[in-house]
Amino acid sequence: MSLPLSPTHLWYSPKFFADPYPYFEELRKLEPVHWSEPLGGWVITSYENVV
């Protein structure tokens, strides 16, 4: 399963870099361990999922 990214949530957009926290909150709820094609890697959104 991959979280669909809307244009307002693109990884490289100025809006994302200005305030990434709402996006990561949404990602944490929907898919806490997420494969990102644009980044070419996993995005893990909580400490608990790492350790």
N, C-alpha and C positions, 0 to 999 in steps of 0.2 A: 504494500500500500504506500502510495506517495501523496503527500499533502499537495493539493493544487496551489500553485502560487499565482495570485492575481497580480496585475500590473503594479498595484500599490505595495506589493510585498517582494518585489524583485531584490535579490541579494545585493546587487550593485547600484541600486538607485539612491540618489541623494536623500530621499525621504526615509528610506530604510536606515541609512547611516545617521541621519539626524535624530531618529528615535526608534531603535530596534526593539525596545522592550515590549510593546504591545504585540508585535509579531511573535517574539519568543514565548510570550505568555500563551498565545493561541496554539503555537506549535507544541508547547509543553503539555497542553490539555489533549490535543488531538493525536499527536504522534511524538512522544518524548524521545524516541531514538529514530532519527530521520535520515534517510539517504538523500543527499543533495547532488543532483546532476551538475548544477553550475559550479559548485565547489569541488566536485569530484571526491567527496568523502562524507563521512557520517557527521551529523550534528546531534550531539547529546545534550539535552537541555536541563539536566539536573544532576547534582552531585551524587544522589542516590543511585542513579543509573550507571555511574562510572565505577563506583567502588563495589 
